Amino acid sequence: MAKTKFKSVTDYIASKPPSVQPILKRVRSAIRKAIPKAEEGIAYQIASYTLNGTHVIYFAGWKDHYALYPIHESVVAALKKELTNCKFGKGTLRFPFSDPVPSDLIERIVRFRLKQIAESEKGRKHKGRESQLDRVRRICASMPSAFEKPSHGAPTFFVEKYKGVFAMFMDNHHYDNELAVWLASPPDLQSALIEDAPETYFKPPYVGASGWIGIRLDRIGDEALGIHIHNAWKLTRRGKSRA
């Protein structure tokens, strides 16, 4: 069966059983109340909320529960007395459909996430987040017809408008405390780079299985970074032309 591609959170909620839809609507309302200025959309085929280009929270409905992502252990530690009926694991909080929706608690969780993000941004500005992002933007923008748009809460670069992702800028992805760029690359190059310089290159989650390479930006100079970005653009552009 083909995987459904939802165009909006409304579509996503409407795809769920009628008994579940009112519950997810209340979850959605609690999130939107906590971050009314957030951009609502679909990422990884679940509901997603980003603010100023930074991912804040996802929610999803499953067979017998709904879940919030990503949830760090610090959130659970701070609110543990109120999370007695929830299950926590792998960055996820699961709430049973059988319990009333704890709207106030969900709002506090989202605000806690906002506080985490703000503290992370404050702590990382002196480490060069903006200068590293400007650096990646400058090189990517030099590629013909390159186009930037946030995707999954990260600055993302396409070979042309909305088509063919060739680079993604990652800041503290899943609390890894890294400033990095993920780039398309031939599968055989990924293992060679990691073996040769593991302090600079790594296999990124999700896209690494497709041969993409992660590069720690404080470990690479402009010339080498420019070569990698150009090769990623060229590889992706060639793939789009064959499609």
KAPEQUI-V512548 format. One record per helix or strand of 2 or more residues. SS is the DSSP state (helix for helix, strand for strand). FROM is the first residue (numbers start at 0). TO is the last residue. If there is no record, write none. Layout:
ss	from	to
SS	FROM	TO
SS	FROM	TO
This chain:
ss	from	to
helix	8	13
helix	17	33
strand	38	42
strand	45	50
strand	53	60
strand	64	68
helix	72	77
helix	79	81
strand	86	88
strand	91	95
helix	102	124
helix	128	140
strand	146	150
strand	153	159
strand	162	170
helix	172	174
strand	178	182
helix	186	195
strand	200	201
helix	207	209
strand	212	215
helix	216	218
helix	221	241
